[in-house]
Amino acid sequence: MNLTNQKKMVKHKPNSIRTYDEEGFRKRAACLCFRSDDEREILLVSSSSTPDRWVVPGGGVEPEEDAGVAAMRETVEEAGVAGKLGRCVGVFENTERKHRTRVYVLVVSEEFDSWEDEKQLGRQRRWFPVDEALCRLAEHKPLQKVFLVEAMKSR
């Protein structure tokens, strides 16, 4: 790939750099954060734009960053948790917003008392039984509901 094409695949925004794949889709990564290996409870975070809505933590992949590393970084920033990265559930495409998200399972082993998005945005986190999380995601984030459905199938 020549330098001109490479520059088209990276877009700067405050505090981060957006990256794009060969087809112009923004590269994203996310973690389905489970309380334990039985995957019965999942952690969701309040939306940064609409705090009464719950979402899966995730965000953009930075240049030269592995998607799994990006997923874990976003989880620490948005949810204030860390843990063991597990299987990749898949890559999910949002054609409307033109992004592709690589989604992983993460079993949480540590919850921080304070974290970046909680301090800066007032973001909250909450554990949900999987069935309730599916309902919450279906309301406002139907693609994220698909992430969770696929994870349940791949157990």
Phi, psi and chi 1 to 4 in degrees:
 res  aa     phi    psi   chi1   chi2   chi3   chi4
   1 MET       -  133.8  173.4 -177.2  -44.9      -
   2 ASN   -82.6  167.4   67.6   36.2      -      -
   3 LEU   -61.8  -37.2 -173.8   57.1      -      -
   4 THR   -61.9  -46.5  -56.2      -      -      -
   5 ASN   -65.9  -37.0  -72.7  -19.0      -      -
   6 GLN   -64.2  -40.2 -160.4  170.2   20.1      -
   7 LYS   -63.9  -33.7  -75.6 -177.4 -180.0  178.7
   8 LYS   -67.4  -20.4  -70.8  179.4 -174.9  175.7
   9 MET   -93.7    4.7  -65.3  172.9   60.7      -
  10 VAL  -131.3  129.8  175.3      -      -      -
  11 LYS  -128.7  128.0  179.3  179.0  178.1 -177.7
  12 HIS   -84.8  141.3  -64.0  -87.2      -      -
  13 LYS  -141.3  160.8   76.4  170.7 -159.1  171.1
  14 PRO   -51.8  130.5  -23.5   31.4      -      -
  15 ASN    67.6    5.9  -59.5  -37.5      -      -
  16 SER  -162.2  170.8   74.0      -      -      -
  17 ILE  -127.0  126.0  -61.3  172.3      -      -
  18 ARG   -85.4  139.3  -66.6 -177.4  175.6 -173.3
  19 THR  -121.4  154.1   58.7      -      -      -
  20 TYR  -130.9  150.0  -62.5   83.8      -      -
  21 ASP   -83.9 -177.6   66.4   16.7      -      -
  22 GLU   -62.3  -22.7  -49.2   77.0   38.8      -
  23 GLU   -98.1    7.3  -63.5  175.0   66.1      -
  24 GLY    85.5   11.1      -      -      -      -
  25 PHE   -86.1  137.2  -77.0   80.1      -      -
  26 ARG   -66.1  135.0 -177.3  172.1  174.8 -138.5
  27 LYS   -88.1  123.5  -67.6  172.4   15.8  176.6
  28 ARG  -130.1  163.9  -62.1 -176.6   77.3 -106.9
  29 ALA  -145.9  149.3      -      -      -      -
  30 ALA  -148.5  159.2      -      -      -      -
  31 CYS  -121.8  133.9  -78.0      -      -      -
  32 LEU   -88.3  107.6  -63.4  169.6      -      -
  33 CYS   -94.0  109.7  -58.6      -      -      -
  34 PHE  -101.5  149.1  -68.5  101.5      -      -
  35 ARG   -69.6  -32.6 -169.3 -175.1  -70.2  -91.5
  36 SER  -153.3  175.5   66.9      -      -      -
  37 ASP   -62.7  -19.8  -72.2  -36.3      -      -
  38 ASP   -75.0  -11.7   67.6   12.8      -      -
  39 GLU    55.0   42.6  -61.9 -179.1    9.3      -
  40 ARG   -99.3  -22.3  -68.0 -178.3 -177.5 -173.7
  41 GLU  -125.1  136.3  -78.1 -174.4  -75.9      -
  42 ILE  -125.5  145.2 -173.6  168.3      -      -
  43 LEU   -93.6  126.9 -172.8   75.9      -      -
  44 LEU  -117.1  159.1  -60.4  179.2      -      -
  45 VAL  -119.4  152.7  -63.9      -      -      -
  46 SER   -68.6  143.7   57.0      -      -      -
  47 SER   -64.3  140.4  167.0      -      -      -
  48 SER   -68.7  -27.8   59.4      -      -      -
  49 SER   -94.5  -27.2   60.4      -      -      -
  50 THR  -137.9   89.6  -45.5      -      -      -
  51 PRO   -58.9  -19.7  -21.9   31.1      -      -
  52 ASP   -87.5    3.9   62.7  -26.8      -      -
  53 ARG  -107.8  146.1  -64.8 -177.6 -177.8  171.9
  54 TRP  -111.6  138.6  -63.2   91.6      -      -
  55 VAL  -137.4  165.7  -60.6      -      -      -
  56 VAL   -83.2  132.2  171.5      -      -      -
  57 PRO   -67.0  135.5   18.9  -24.7      -      -
  58 GLY   177.7  170.1      -      -      -      -
  59 GLY  -177.5 -164.6      -      -      -      -
  60 GLY   -71.8  148.1      -      -      -      -
  61 VAL   -89.6  129.2  176.3      -      -      -
  62 GLU   -86.1  161.9  -64.6 -174.9    0.0      -
  63 PRO   -55.0  136.6  -24.2   33.1      -      -
  64 GLU    66.4    9.1  -51.2  -57.1  -40.9      -
  65 GLU   -95.9  134.4 -174.5  178.0   37.6      -
  66 ASP   -68.7  142.7  175.0   77.7      -      -
  67 ALA   -61.1  -37.0      -      -      -      -
  68 GLY   -64.5  -40.2      -      -      -      -
  69 VAL   -65.5  -42.0  171.5      -      -      -
  70 ALA   -62.1  -42.3      -      -      -      -
  71 ALA   -61.3  -43.7      -      -      -      -
  72 MET   -67.5  -40.1  -69.6 -171.0  -60.7      -
  73 ARG   -61.5  -47.2  175.3 -177.6   48.0   75.9
  74 GLU   -62.3  -36.2  -71.4  -70.5  -18.9      -
  75 THR   -66.1  -41.6  -62.4      -      -      -
  76 VAL   -64.1  -46.0  169.6      -      -      -
  77 GLU   -64.3  -47.2  -69.9  173.2    7.4      -
  78 GLU   -87.6  -35.2  -66.3 -173.6    2.9      -
  79 ALA  -111.8  -15.0      -      -      -      -
  80 GLY    66.1   37.7      -      -      -      -
  81 VAL  -134.0  158.1  -61.6      -      -      -
  82 ALA  -138.4  162.8      -      -      -      -
  83 GLY   178.5 -159.0      -      -      -      -
  84 LYS   -97.4  121.3 -179.0 -177.9  175.8 -159.2
  85 LEU   -74.1  129.9 -168.3   66.2      -      -
  86 GLY  -110.9 -143.5      -      -      -      -
  87 ARG   -66.2  152.4   70.3 -171.2  179.8  -78.5
  88 CYS   -84.9  124.0  178.2      -      -      -
  89 VAL   -77.4  -33.2  175.8      -      -      -
  90 GLY   154.6 -178.2      -      -      -      -
  91 VAL  -114.2  125.7  177.8      -      -      -
  92 PHE  -116.8  131.5  -60.9   87.1      -      -
  93 GLU  -103.9  131.8 -174.4  173.0  -66.3      -
  94 ASN  -112.3  100.3 -178.6  -31.8      -      -
  95 THR   -71.5  -31.0   51.5      -      -      -
  96 GLU   -64.0  -45.2 -175.2  178.5  -56.5      -
  97 ARG   -95.4   -2.2  -61.6 -166.2   66.0 -172.7
  98 LYS    56.2   55.5 -165.0  126.8  173.4  141.7
  99 HIS  -141.9  156.7   58.0   65.3      -      -
 100 ARG  -123.0  129.7  -70.2 -173.9  177.0  127.2
 101 THR  -116.5  123.3  -55.6      -      -      -
 102 ARG   -88.8  122.4 -174.8  170.9  -60.5  -86.7
 103 VAL  -112.8  132.3  179.2      -      -      -
 104 TYR  -120.1  158.9  -63.6   87.0      -      -
 105 VAL   -92.6  138.4  165.8      -      -      -
 106 LEU  -133.1  127.4 -179.5  123.1      -      -
 107 VAL   -95.2  117.8  176.3      -      -      -
 108 VAL   -72.6  131.4  173.9      -      -      -
 109 SER  -120.0  -12.2   59.0      -      -      -
 110 GLU  -146.8  130.6 -172.6  173.4    4.9      -
 111 GLU  -115.7  121.6  -67.6 -176.9   48.3      -
 112 PHE   -81.6  145.5  -54.9  113.6      -      -
 113 ASP   -66.4  -32.3  -67.2  -26.5      -      -
 114 SER  -142.9  147.0  179.8      -      -      -
 115 TRP  -150.2  167.4   64.0   97.8      -      -
 116 GLU   -51.6  -57.5 -174.8  175.5  -28.5      -
 117 ASP   -72.2  -22.6  -80.3   10.6      -      -
 118 GLU   -70.0  -43.0 -176.6 -104.2  -11.4      -
 119 LYS   -70.0  -46.9  -73.4 -174.9 -122.4  171.9
 120 GLN   -83.1  -34.7  -67.0  179.6   -1.7      -
 121 LEU  -118.2   -5.6  -54.9  172.4      -      -
 122 GLY    72.9   18.8      -      -      -      -
 123 ARG   -64.5  139.9 -165.6  178.1  -74.3 -120.1
 124 GLN  -113.7  164.1  -60.6  -61.0  -56.2      -
 125 ARG  -129.8  153.1   63.4 -179.5  176.5 -141.7
 126 ARG  -155.8  139.6 -175.8  169.6  149.0 -160.1
 127 TRP   -83.9  136.2  -69.2  103.2      -      -
 128 PHE  -129.0  143.1  -69.7   91.4      -      -
 129 PRO   -60.9  147.0  -17.7   27.9      -      -
 130 VAL   -54.0  -42.6  167.0      -      -      -
 131 ASP   -60.2  -41.9  -70.9  -16.3      -      -
 132 GLU   -68.9  -39.4 -175.0  178.7  -12.8      -
 133 ALA   -61.4  -40.3      -      -      -      -
 134 LEU   -58.9  -41.9  -72.8  166.5      -      -
 135 CYS   -65.9  -44.5  -68.0      -      -      -
 136 ARG   -61.7  -44.9  -61.5  -81.2 -177.3  143.6
 137 LEU   -68.9  -35.2  -66.1  171.6      -      -
 138 ALA   -60.7  -32.4      -      -      -      -
 139 GLU   -63.2  -45.6  -67.3  174.4   32.5      -
 140 HIS  -129.6  -14.9  -54.0  -70.8      -      -
 141 LYS  -135.4   67.1  -69.7  -72.3 -173.0  176.4
 142 PRO   -59.5  -31.9   13.3  -22.1      -      -
 143 LEU   -67.4  -36.9 -176.6   58.9      -      -
 144 GLN   -68.1  -29.0  -69.2 -174.1   -2.1      -
 145 LYS   -62.3  -40.6  176.2 -172.1  173.8 -171.0
 146 VAL   -61.4  -39.5  174.3      -      -      -
 147 PHE   -51.9  -49.4  -60.0  170.8      -      -
 148 LEU   -70.5  -40.2 -173.8   49.0      -      -
 149 VAL   -59.4  -45.5  167.1      -      -      -
 150 GLU   -65.6  -36.3  -69.9  -57.4  -47.2      -
 151 ALA   -63.4  -40.2      -      -      -      -
 152 MET   -66.0  -35.5  -65.4  -63.8   95.4      -
 153 LYS   -69.2  -31.2  -72.5 -178.7 -171.2  175.5
 154 SER   -92.9    6.7   69.2      -      -      -
 155 ARG   -63.5      -  -77.6 -162.2  -74.3 -170.2
